[in-house]
Amino acid sequence: MLYHSTNNPAHRVDLKEAILRSLPPDNGLYMPDTLPVLGQDFWSIWRELSFQEIGYAVAHAFFHEDVPAAALKEIVEGTLAFDAPLISLSPGDHILELFHGPTLAFKDFGARFMARLMAWLVRGDNRELTVLVATSGDTGGAVASAFHRVPGTRVIILYPQGKVSGLQEKQLTTLGDNISAVEIDGTFDDCQRLVKSAFLDREMSERLNLTSANSINLSRLVPQSFYYMHSARQLPEGVEPAFVIPSGNFGNLTAGLLAVQLGLPVKKFIAATNANDVVPAYLKSGDYQPRPSTATISNAMDVGAPSNFARMQALFGNSWEAMRGKIEGSSFTDDQTRAAIREVKSLFNYEIDPHGAVGWLAARRWRAANPGNATITLETAHPSKFLDVMEQEIGKDAVEIPERLAILADREKVASRLPGDEAAFKQWLNP
């Protein structure tokens, strides 16, 4: 299959180029020339399939022309080494827990798949692959874990100084080996801008063999569509869920749209945001106005210029009416988020993190306006990653810290510190 740029459909490349170069030279995003559809042979049995079988069917639909079946099965099975359980708080109110991977965040699905696919694509190539990633919290930790000590890779993680939680920062800065962390004096949007600037410098990008691990890379999105199908099949037959997605860079929601393209019945997608409500505002007005991000307690969603918006537009033929027909936006303040954390604990004895809490608020709003509808809220990170907020709202020791996170607390942080300046970053990257 060939892949084209959202900015220029005439610019077309093969899978290896799309995944390893990540970003087209025109600053668009790569999309498949043809979006696959799963046939009736899949949909007649999908509810009986395992998570791994669903993942393989989806991956095969996208990549079978380029990746042999045996290799693809190995990639999928290595990715889905943990579950994504669906938890019911009350009738129609479901939580999809996506934090059971090694770094306790949904990003583990995309990062593990991407690392394995890239390793297959560069087999036999003796050049070092430099993986650049900007993170607002969880992406960096997932990518660091997925690529740690992978031969032939150098991973560089940019994160905004003071804008990730303490344990998230430890996940980025304590592994060492082939993982380097860069603390940027700025916002996530600055980190994302610096990563894109490196890719748009084509001479440097080729020389350093750069690739991106952000959701600008299509291989991050395909595996995230696995769990939309995995969760929907657990509902009673005939129930079309509304998926509620705590959103920042909108890769997770875009993955859900890919699942719909494959044939998954979904009543609605609800884009749940904090104060960084650029997309909900667009859905109401039709006017897309990116702006500098605002810091909130749901920090992984602190994005003012969502990179995947271009893919969302492409999937809806650049039609505002079509997009708002399938996606509804909701935004909430930090005070509302804190209250939701307390309320979910009080009502259901369930600890929900600040991102999931934003989603739960949006789900409740949807169900109130659409009685009888079922919602699946994506709980994207384990609440222990935001311990300061959780303890303030539901008490000290209310959230158990998994051992794989707790052991990081006493490890020494190692990170370079840079301004949000493209020239300074390029000089550091290529001294």
Buried (B, 14 or more C-beta within 10 A) or exposed (E): BBBBBBBEEEBBBEBBBBBBBBBBBEBBBBBBEEBBEBEEEBBEEBEEBEBBBBBBBBBBBBBEEBBEEEBBBBBBEEBBEBEBBBBBBEEBBBBBBBBBBBBBBBBBBBBBBBBBBBBBBBEEEEEEBBBBBBBBBBBBBBBBBBBBEBEBBBBBBBBBBEBBBEBBBBBBBBBBEBBBBBBBBBBBBBBBBBBBBBBBBEEBBEEBBBBBBBBBBBBBBBBBBBBBBBBBBBBEEEEEBBBBBBBBBBBBBBBBBBBBBBBBEBBBBBBBBBBBBBBBBBBEEEEBEBEEBEBBBBBBBBBBBBBBBBBBBBBBEEEBEEBBEBBBBBBBBBEEBBBBBBBBBEEBEBBBBBBBBBBBBBBBBBBEEBEEBBBBBBBBBBBBBBBEBBEBBBEEEEBEBEEEBEEBEEEEEEBEEBEBBBEBBBEBBEE
